[in-house]
Amino acid sequence: MHYAWLIWSLLLITVWFIVYFSLGSKDKKREMLIVSLWTSLLGLTEPLFVTEYWSPPSLFNLALKIGFDIESLIFSFGIGGLAVVLYEKIFNTKHETVPLHVRHSSRHRYHLWTIASAPVIFIVLLLATNLNPIYSAAIAMVAGGLFTWYCRPDLKRKMFASALIFLALYFVYFLTLIALYPGYVQRVWNLEAISGVLILGIPLEELMFALSFGFLWSSIYEHLTWRKIKGSGFVQ
């Protein structure tokens, strides 16, 4: 059970590679890889969650010793790329560049603030409230997603569909952890600090994280690179 977090993270990377090599275009592979590389940095936020949210045994016991662990970097890498391309793979979408005149419309006046909204809200909630970090993260991602929806309404279909798709994938993925390591959730998650509600053995907060992460993160590549899905209409 000591290596459950490592094995579980490597299982996610296996799924990542399966999806990556099944993508039909170099552009989608590039998008998936770039987003995954940047998302892996979210693994550096692990000290905020250990031990407030959970206390996973990790490689070299790094999580419990210093807060950081290798598994978090692997896990973050995996979820980032999957969240951003699953919709595109299922619906076989293609991208095009957002016209320059659209970028200067009033709706995009706060483009950079919209992108920065999620981390800013997360930090404010951490400093100003006693909320468990997992709730602060979920609230920040939902709020950031809503701001993105306002700024880029052409992405709303991808964002809502991706939230549900990623939730479904994450739900099945989490069930593998429960099947391989019965009792692991009760041992590792700080259930007393959160709702304690388990759905088929999965903490409610994990599903909340998956839904909010899929909602926000699925749009991050298009938002940062001024790209849009063909046929979604111009951004007004």
N, C-alpha and C positions, 0 to 999 in steps of 0.2 A: 504493500500500500504506500510505502514511502515514495515510490517512483510514479504514482498514479498521475500526478500533475504533469510530469514530463511525458509519459506515454500518451496521455489525453491530448496534450499539445501537438505531439508528433502525429497523432491520428488526424488532427485538424489539418496539418500540413499535407498529409496524404490526400485529403479531400481537395485541398487547394491545388495540388499538382494535377489531379484528375480533371478539375475544371479548367485549369490553365491550358493544358495540352488539348483540351477539347474545343477551345475557342477557335473560331474559323478565321480570324484576321489578326495580323500583327498589331494593329492599332488597339484591339481589345486586350491582347496580351501585354502590351506596353502599359496600358491604363491600369490593368490589374497589378502588375509588378510595381509600378511607381506608387500607387496608392498603398499597397502593402508595405513597401519600404518606409514610407512616411508614417503609416499607422503603427508600425512596430515601435515607434518612439513613445506611444501611449503606454507601453509596458513600463516605462520609467516612472509612471504615477503609482505603481504598486505599493510603495510605502504608505500611501494615503489610505489604502484598503486593508493592509495588514497592521494590526490585528482587529481593526474596527469592524471589518466585514467578514473576513475569513483568515485562517492561518494554515496555509497549505504546506505540508512537507515538500521540500524542493531539492533540486540538485545541490549538493554541498551545504544543504540547510541554509542557503542564502536568504530566503524569504524571512525566516525567523531571526536570522543573525543581523541582517542589514536592511531588510525590507525589499530590496531588489532581488529578482531572480531571473534566470535565463528563460524559464518557461513562459513568463509573462511577455517577453519580447517575441517569442515564437508564436504564442497565442494571438497577440495583437497583430502580428504580420498576417496571420491566416484570416482572421475575421475581417480585416480591412479590405483585402482584395476580393473576398467572397461577397461582401455586402455591396460592393460597387458594380460587380459584373453579372450577378445572378439574373437580374431582370433582363439585361442585354442579351444574355445567352438564351434565356427562355423565349423571349419575343424577337430575337434576331434583329436587334436595332442597329442603326448606323448613326454616326455623328456628322455634324457640319458646324462650321464656325458661326457664332452669333455676329450679325452685321455691326459695323462700327456705329452707325447712327442709332441703333437700338441700345448700345452700351451707354450712351449719353442721355438716355431718357430719364425722367424724374424718378422712376421706380428704382433705378440703379445708383441713385445719388449716394446711398449708404451701403454700397456693395461691400466694401472692406469691413465696415462695421458689422454687416450681416454675417460675414465669414468668421469674424472674431467673437460673435455673440456667445456661442456655446462655451468656450473656455473662460470668457469673462464672467458669465453667470455662474459657472461652476466654482470659480475662485471666490466670488462674492458669497455664495451659499456656504462654502467651507469656512470662511472667516466670520460670517455674520450669523450663522445658525448652528444649532446642535444636531442637525440632520446627519444620519449615517451617510458616508460618502457615496454609497450606491444610489441613494435617493437624489442627492445633489447632482450626480452625473446624469441620471435619467431626466430630471427636470431641465437641466441645461441642454441636453440633446433634443428634447422635445421643443423647447423654446427656440433653439437654434434652427431646428427644422421648420418651425412656423415662420421665422424670419426669412429663411431661404425660400419658402413657399411664396411669400409676398414678393420677394425680389425676383424670383425665377418661377412664376406660375406654370411655365411650360414643363417643369420637372415634377409637378405634383403627382402625376400618374405613376411615374417611376418611384417616387418617394414612398407613396402609400403601398404600392404593390411590393416594393422591396422590403418594407417593414414586415409585411406578412410572410413573404418568402423566406427572409432571414430568420424570422421567428420560428417558422416550421422546420427549417434546417437545424437551427440551434436546439430546438426541442428534441429532435431525433438524436442529434449529436450528444446532448446531455444524457439521454437515456443510456448511451453506451457506457458512460462513466458509472452510472448506477448499477448497470448489469455486471460490469467487470469488478466493481469494488463496492459491494453492499455495505451500507453504514458509513461510507466516506463523507457524505453530505453532513450527517449528524456530527461527525468527528471534526470536520474542518471548517464548516460555515458557522459563524457566530449567530446562531438562530435567535438567541435571546436579545440581540441588538437590533433585529429586524422583525418582520411580521411573524416569522416562524411558520408561515403557510407553505405547504409543500403540495405541488401538483404532480401526481405520479412520482413523487419523490424529489421533484425539482423545486428549489426555492422560488417562490413567486418573483422575487427580485431579479433572479437570473433571466426570467422570461420578460420582465419589464425592461431589463437592460437590452436584450436582444431586439425587442420591438422598437425602442427609442434609438438604438444604434443604427438599425437598418433604415429607419426613417430619415435620419440626418445624413449618415455617411454615404448613402447611395447616390447623393447628389454632389458630393464634394469635388469630384473630378471635373464635372461640367462647370461647376460654379467657379472653380479656381482657374480654369483654362478657357473660359468663355466659349464653351462648346454646347451644342444642343442636339437633341435627338431628332433625326429627320422625320418630318411629318407631324411634329408636336406643335407647330405654329411658332411664329416669331414672338419673342419676348417683348411685351409692350411697356 
